[in-house]
Amino acid sequence: MAEWDDLVAFVRVRYEIMRQADGELWFRLPTTGERTQLVAVRLVTGEDDHPWAQITSPVGRVADLDLPRLLELAGEYVAGGAAAVDGVVVYRHSIPLGDTALDGFDRSFRLVVDVADRLEHELTGADEH
């Protein structure tokens, strides 16, 4: 089962890290065509006092998006949800560390990035994130 250091090593082997800080990794994943999407993974403590990996990917600036439409679209997906962080809408999903095998993270990274990219494309038509 994965701990934070295991997840960091797993990501380093598979992706080019753009930025790494204590408890945080940033990298890009390809989506469709020429599009790419930024993804951040952070070590967070859940309400259950256990460590979680929080995966986020930006959609667009809060002020530039049709928020009711965003919520409707985000509600169609099986996991994750939309949140606003520092004026930016992100799509995010969290996975408990210690309960998840490392190979389970790729699927969650892909889910978050693909949904964020679809939302960004649908709501802005751009590929800025």
C-alpha atoms as one frame of an Amber mdcrd trajectory, in Angstrom:
protein
   0.000   0.000   0.000   1.206   3.491  -0.887   2.691   6.103   1.389   3.520
   9.654   0.223   7.179   8.884  -0.547   6.113   5.850  -2.586   3.706   8.015
  -4.578   6.414  10.638  -5.224   8.768   7.935  -6.544   5.961   6.472  -8.677
   5.196   9.868 -10.258   8.891  10.683 -10.818   9.401   7.510 -12.845   6.346
   8.106 -15.066   6.061  11.878 -15.509   8.264  14.931 -15.859   7.925  16.864
 -12.613   7.529  20.610 -13.200   7.655  21.581  -9.556   8.062  19.771  -6.277
   7.672  21.199  -2.798   7.158  19.571   0.559   4.014  17.472   0.155   3.276
  18.692  -3.385   4.028  17.668  -6.995   3.126  19.456 -10.254   3.296  17.869
 -13.713   1.525  17.889 -17.104  -0.384  15.090 -18.770  -1.466  14.915 -22.409
  -5.208  14.775 -23.038  -6.700  14.846 -26.553  -4.976  16.011 -29.711  -2.373
  18.613 -28.848  -4.011  19.489 -25.525  -2.266  19.023 -22.180  -3.452  19.556
 -18.649  -1.633  20.621 -15.504  -2.088  18.330 -12.511  -1.069  18.883  -8.901
  -0.919  16.186  -6.251  -0.803  17.259  -2.621  -0.437  15.392   0.625  -3.397
  16.379   2.791  -4.865  15.172   6.058  -8.463  14.063   5.781 -11.273  14.591
   8.227 -10.434  11.068   9.394  -6.929  12.278  10.435  -5.319   9.973   7.843
  -3.100  11.024   4.907  -4.699  11.435   1.489  -3.387  12.333  -1.955  -5.461
  15.227  -3.317  -5.313  15.437  -7.117  -6.322  18.743  -8.750  -6.344  20.146
 -12.259  -7.391  23.694 -13.209 -10.432  24.432 -15.346 -10.378  28.246 -15.538
 -10.682  31.475 -13.594 -13.828  31.721 -11.465 -14.688  35.138 -12.944 -14.539
  33.785 -16.517 -16.748  30.712 -16.136 -20.477  30.059 -16.199 -20.561  28.550
 -12.700 -24.101  27.079 -12.850 -23.149  25.318 -16.112 -19.857  24.158 -14.575
 -21.705  22.575 -11.660 -24.133  20.817 -14.004 -21.306  19.425 -16.120 -19.146
  18.426 -13.127 -22.116  16.581 -11.612 -22.138  14.156 -14.547 -18.869  12.475
 -13.528 -18.519   9.455 -11.267 -15.779  10.768  -8.956 -14.333  14.089  -7.925
 -15.852  17.534  -7.911 -15.291  21.190  -8.688 -13.839  23.637  -6.178 -12.494
  27.200  -6.244  -8.941  27.815  -5.026  -7.372  31.290  -5.172  -9.805  32.445
  -7.857  -9.310  29.352 -10.039 -11.837  26.556 -10.528 -10.201  23.147 -10.198
 -11.514  19.654 -10.624 -10.277  17.484  -7.781 -10.414  14.020  -6.355  -8.723
  12.561  -3.281  -7.429   9.057  -2.626  -6.507   7.642   0.795  -2.832   6.823
   1.126  -2.115   3.519   2.825  -5.325   2.021   1.396  -4.463   2.327  -2.287
  -1.947   0.403  -4.389   0.359   2.594  -6.459  -1.058   1.424  -9.778  -4.442
   2.811  -8.700  -3.134   6.381  -8.903  -2.665   6.488 -12.682  -6.377   5.917
 -13.190  -7.251   8.717 -10.760  -4.716  11.120 -12.326  -6.232  10.382 -15.731
  -9.812  10.824 -14.482  -9.111  14.240 -12.932  -7.088  15.507 -15.894  -9.544
  14.278 -18.526 -12.556  15.774 -16.722 -10.783  19.100 -16.100  -9.748  19.264
 -19.755 -13.296  18.496 -20.948 -14.720  21.146 -18.627 -12.123  23.701 -19.720
 -12.805  22.961 -23.387 -16.598  23.044 -22.943 -16.640  26.236 -20.878 -13.816
  28.249 -22.437 -12.826  26.587 -25.701  -9.216  27.202 -24.641  -6.280  25.074
 -23.565  -4.629  27.324 -21.006  -4.196  24.870 -18.160
